[in-house]
Amino acid sequence: MQSAPTISNIIRLFNQLTPSEKIKVAARINKDTFEEQWKAFDLELPDAPFTEDEVLKEVMSVRYGKK
């Protein structure tokens, strides 16, 4: 039975790849972990309700450069 790869072994193998292969692996890791990354990021954000007026005011300020 084979033991599970360690992070250091994976990094060692990753470092042997060509730059274009590294980009492909990084993209795949990002795709496969996006949901977990999003959940962690979402936990850091405050939960503040916004009114429709507040949202429209912000949109208008961005669109027209006014605050």
C-alpha positions as CSV (number, residue, x, y, z in Angstrom):
1,M,0.0,0.0,0.0
2,Q,1.3,3.4,-1.0
3,S,1.3,6.2,1.6
4,A,-0.4,9.5,0.9
5,P,1.8,12.2,-0.7
6,T,3.0,14.9,1.6
7,I,2.7,18.6,0.8
8,S,6.5,18.9,0.5
9,N,6.6,16.0,-2.0
10,I,3.8,17.7,-4.0
11,I,5.7,21.0,-4.0
12,R,8.9,19.3,-5.0
13,L,7.1,17.7,-8.0
14,F,5.4,21.0,-8.8
15,N,8.8,22.8,-8.9
16,Q,10.0,20.3,-11.6
17,L,7.2,21.4,-14.0
18,T,7.7,23.8,-16.8
19,P,6.2,27.3,-16.3
20,S,3.2,26.5,-18.6
21,E,2.6,23.3,-16.7
22,K,2.7,25.2,-13.4
23,I,0.0,27.6,-14.8
24,K,-2.2,24.7,-15.7
25,V,-1.8,23.1,-12.3
26,A,-2.4,26.4,-10.5
27,A,-5.6,27.0,-12.6
28,R,-6.8,23.5,-11.8
29,I,-6.2,23.9,-8.0
30,N,-7.9,27.3,-8.1
31,K,-10.9,25.7,-9.9
32,D,-11.1,22.8,-7.5
33,T,-10.8,24.9,-4.4
34,F,-12.8,28.0,-5.4
35,E,-15.9,27.1,-3.3
36,E,-13.8,26.6,-0.1
37,Q,-11.8,29.8,-0.8
38,W,-15.1,31.7,-1.3
39,K,-16.6,30.4,1.9
40,A,-13.5,31.4,3.9
41,F,-13.5,34.9,2.3
42,D,-17.2,35.3,2.9
43,L,-16.8,34.5,6.6
44,E,-14.4,37.5,6.8
45,L,-16.9,40.0,5.3
46,P,-19.3,41.8,7.5
47,D,-23.0,40.9,7.2
48,A,-24.5,44.3,6.6
49,P,-27.9,44.7,5.0
50,F,-28.2,47.4,2.3
51,T,-31.3,49.3,1.3
52,E,-32.2,49.7,-2.4
53,D,-31.5,53.4,-2.0
54,E,-28.0,52.8,-0.6
55,V,-27.2,50.5,-3.5
56,L,-28.5,52.9,-6.1
57,K,-26.6,55.8,-4.5
58,E,-23.3,53.7,-4.6
59,V,-23.9,52.7,-8.2
60,M,-24.5,56.3,-9.2
61,S,-21.4,57.5,-7.3
62,V,-19.3,55.0,-9.2
63,R,-20.9,55.6,-12.5
64,Y,-20.7,59.4,-12.3
65,G,-17.7,59.8,-9.9
66,K,-19.8,61.5,-7.2
67,K,-20.2,60.8,-3.6
